[in-house]
Amino acid sequence: MSGPSKAYARAGVDIDLGNSLKGGLGQALASTHRPEVLGKVGGFGGLFLASFGATREPVLVSSIDGVGTKLRLALAMGKHDTVGRDLVNHCVNDIAVLGARPLFFLDYIGTGKLEPGVFAQILDGLAGACREAGCALIGGETAQMPGIYHGADYDLVGCIVGVVDRADLVDGSLIGPGDVVLGLPSSGLHTNGYSLAREVLFEKMGLTPASRLEGLVGTLGEVLLAVHRPYQPLMAKLPGGMLKGAAHITGGGLVDNLPRVLPDGCEAVIDTATWEVPTIYRMIQEGGQVPTGEMYQVFNMGIGMALVVSEADAEAALQALGEGALRIGWIERGEKRTRLI
């Protein structure tokens, strides 16, 4: 067995190293497990007992996403634990907008060369975020593909499955004119817009991850690597039935994401003067001479989640959500779109 394995290693795929790293997964994965998790680490599939308690009509909600070119910044800084958290939190947010709570998560790591230290940091971030979200990390795939990925490059993708009672599903169908749009602040760029941000900040402006700039807390690299904020725990504070719709502000920004939850005949009007756009976005816009409209379509611009509630519930919702939540707009009759004012 050692002969073929060594030949494969010379071709760029080290099976023995992969097996060694996977052999140490047990404790990290077990720390995220819920009572419904069955089987063992290393099986051909993760097992999760479909036990949903008092849920009368359980609807499974799934989502899959990646971290994108934020990984290039992680590679440049040699810091890889935050991108694992980014991935989990992004996926948890994507199903939270439908009212779902997370059940389990699977990850995919594709790389040209498996680096034990990098693998350990990624796993630490994945497991830590899963524990905090009450989401079981039940498996994944680590692929060594030197013909596809080059050098230290890697890709990171995750799939999440959650559940919501059909009666509690938040699908935006109840949104109507006169409703209020609330905004929850982001922690930074989250996981979108990094191709443009890197081009402007590093190529056009000549900055580096170590640059310290007025208005930024920490180095530029630290600001850009800030972990994608998880919103599900905050949204769970809203009384049942209060939330009419929610949009995770990812790629496409407020411009493209809010219309995804609007019924026909409804238009979201967003007053961009209701919050202060963080410094990092102003730097990108000025450094790259990016039009304002495009900025709001590429980046979250400081608002990571938009929630729609009735006018009658708006103040109670703000009280439940706590400091940082604010009114950013309203719903009126019109095209199914976001209009910025």
N, C-alpha and C positions, 0 to 999 in steps of 0.2 A: 504493500500500500504506500510505502514512503516514496518509491520511485515516481509514480504518476503525480503524487502530490507535489514533489519538489519540481518536477517539470512544469506543472501548472503555475507554481510560484514564480518560476523563471519567466513565464509568460505574463506575469503580473497579477495573478490571483492566488492568494495565500489561504488555502482552505484551513490549514491547521491554525493559523492566527485567527481566522474568523470563528472557528469552533471554540477556541480558547476564550475569546471575548464574549461569545454568546453563552459560554458556560458560567459566566459571572453575572448573568442577567437576573437570576432567580430572586435574589433579595430585593433588587430595585423594583421589579415588577410586582412581587408579593406585597410590597409596601403600599401599592395602589389598589390592591384587590378588595372587592366587595364580597359579601357572602354568596352572591349569585355566580361568581367565577368558579368554573369547574376545570378539571384537567390539570395539566402541568405545563411548565415552560418548555418550549422546544417541540411541541406537537405540530401537526400539519395544519391545525386550525385552532383558534381560540374558542373556548366554550363559555357560554353565559346563559344561565338558567333564566328563562323568560318569566320572571316573577315580579309583578307590578303592583302588589299590594291592593289598595282600594281603588285603583284605576279601573273604571268600568269599561271603557273602550280605548285601550292603549293604541296609540298611533306612534309607530317608530319613525324617527326623524334622523336622516343621515346627511353627512356633508363631507367633502374631501377638499383639501387645499394644500398649498405649499407656502414656503417663506419667501420665495422669489429671490431677487438679487441682493437682498439684505445679507445673504450668505457671503457675498463678496467682501462686505465690511467685516463680518465675523472672521473671515480668513485673514484679512489684512491686520486685524487686531489680535489674532490668536485667541479669541474668546468665543466659545461655542455653546456655553450653557444657556445663554439668553434666547438663542434661536429655537431651542426646544420648547421653552415656555411660550415664545411667540406662536409657535405652531398650534399647541394645545389651546391656548386662549383664543386664538382666531377661530378655531373650529367650534369651541364651546359657544362663542358669541353668535356664530352663524346659525346654530340651532336654537339659541335662546330667543331669537327674534320671533320664533314660532311658538314660544311658551314651553319649549322642551327642556328637560333636565338631562344632563349627560349620563350615559350608562357605561360605555366602554370605548376604547381608542386603540387604533393600530397605526404604526408608523412605517415609513419606507425611507431607508438611507441608501442612496446610490453613490458610489465613489470610485475614483480611479485607483487609489491606494488607501487601504484601510489603516488609519492611524489610531492606535489604542487610546492615546490621550484625548484626541478629538471625539472619538466614539463615546468615551466615558463622560465627557462634558455634555454632549448632546443628550445622552440617556439621563443624566442627572437633571437636566432641564425638563425633559419630557415627563419623567416620573414625579418631579416636584410639582409641576403644574397640574398633573392628573390627580395627585393627592389632594391638592387645594380645591380642585373642582369636584371631588367626590366621583371621579371618573376612573374606571379600571383600565390600566394599560395591559391588554391581554395578549399582545403579540405584535409581530412586525416582520420586516424583511430587510436584510442588509446585503446589498449586491455590490460585488467588486467587478467593475467593468472598465478596465484601463483603455479599451478601444473607444469608449464613449466619453468618459470623464478623464481629464488630464491633470497630472500632478496631484496637488492636494485638493482639487475641486471635489465638491460633493453636492448632492441635492437632498432635500428633506421635505417629505410629504406626509400628511396624516389623514386618517379617515376616522370620523366619529359617528357613533350611533347613540341617540337619546330617545326619550319617550315623553309623550304628553297625552293626557286624557282628551279624547276628541272634543268634549264639551269645553275644554280650556284652550283649544287651539287658537292661536292669534294669527289670523290671515289677512287682516286689513279690510275685510269686507264690510265692517261696521263704520269705517271712517267716512265722515261727511263734512260738508262745509260748516265752518264755525269751530271745528276742532282745533286744538292747540298742538304745536310741535315743540317738544322739549329736547334739549341737547345735553348729552353727557360728555364731559371733556375727555380728550384723548391724552395718552401719555407721551405722544410724539408721532412720528410717521407711521407707527405700527408696522405693517408689513407690505405697504404699497408705495409706489412712486420712487423707489430707490435707484432705478436706472437713470431717471432724470436728475435726481438729487446728486448722485455721484458724478454725473457728467458736469453739472454746473459747479458744484462745490470743489471737486478735486481736479477736474480737467480745465475748466474755464477760469476758475478763481485761484487755482494753484494751492488750495488749502490741503491739509493732511488730517488724518484722524486725531493727531496730537495737538492740533491747533486749538488755542483758547481765544474765544471771541467775546466781545462785550455783548451782554444780554443773554448769554448761554451759561447754564450752570454745569460746570465740568468741561471736559474736552469735547470737540466736535464729534469724535468717534463715540464717546459715551452718550451724547445726546441722540445720535442716530441709532445707537443700539438699544435705546430704552425699550423695555419689554412691552409688548402689545397688552393693553389693559383688558382684564376680564370683566364683563359687565353682568353676567348672569346672577351673581350673588346680590348685586344692587337692584336689578330688575325684580328679583324675587320678593323684595320688600313691598312692592305695589300690591294693594288689596286685589283679590280675585275679581276679574271682570273689568278692571279699570283700564288696562292697556288695550287700545284698539288696534295698534299696529306698531311695528318697530323695524328699523333699518340699520344694519351694521354698515358703517361708513368705511368701506374698503376701496378697492380699485374702482374708479368711476366717481368717487367722492359723493357729496350731497346731490350733485347734478343727476347722476345715473342711479343711485341706490334708493333714494326715497320713492321714485315712481314705481319701483318694483312691488311696493306694498299698497299703492293707491288704487282705489276702485276707478272705473271709467267715470269721467265727468268731474274728477277732483284734481285740483292743482295744489301743490305745496308751495307756499310763499315763505322764503327764508330771509330774514332781516340780518344781514351780515354785520351790522353794527351792534348786535346784542352781545357779542363776545369779542375779546381781544385775541386776534390771531397771533399765535406764538412766534417769537423772533425767528426761529429756524425757517419758517415758511417765507417770511419777508426777505430773508437772505437769499433763498433760492429764487424767488421771483425777481428780485433786483439783479442778482448775479447772472441770471440766465435770460433776463428780459422776457419773462414768461407772462402772457396775457392773464388777467385776473380770472376770466372765465375758464381758462385751461387749468389754472391752479386749483379751482374748486372741483374740477373733474378728475384731476390726478391724485390730489392729496385730501386728507380728511380736514385739513385746515384748523385743527384743534377740537373738532367734534367727532368723537369716535362712535357714538350711537345716537340715533334720533328716535324718539318715542312720540306716539300720537295718542292723546287722551282728549276727553271732552272738556269744554270750557269749564263746566261745573266741577270737574275733578282735578283741574290743573293745579290749584294751590295745594290740595291734599297730596297730589303726586309729588310735587316739589318738596313738601315736608317729608314724605316717606323716603325719597331718594337722597335727601340730605345736601350738604354743602357741595357746590360745584354744578349741580343741575340747574338749568335755566331755560326760560322761554326763548326760543329762537325763531318762531314763526307760527303760521296758521294754515288752515286748509280752506280753500274757497272753490267755487265752481270754475271749471276751466278744463284745459287739456290735461292729460295725464302726464305731468311733468313737474320739475322743480324750477321755480322762478326766483332768482336771487335779486334782492333789492339792497 
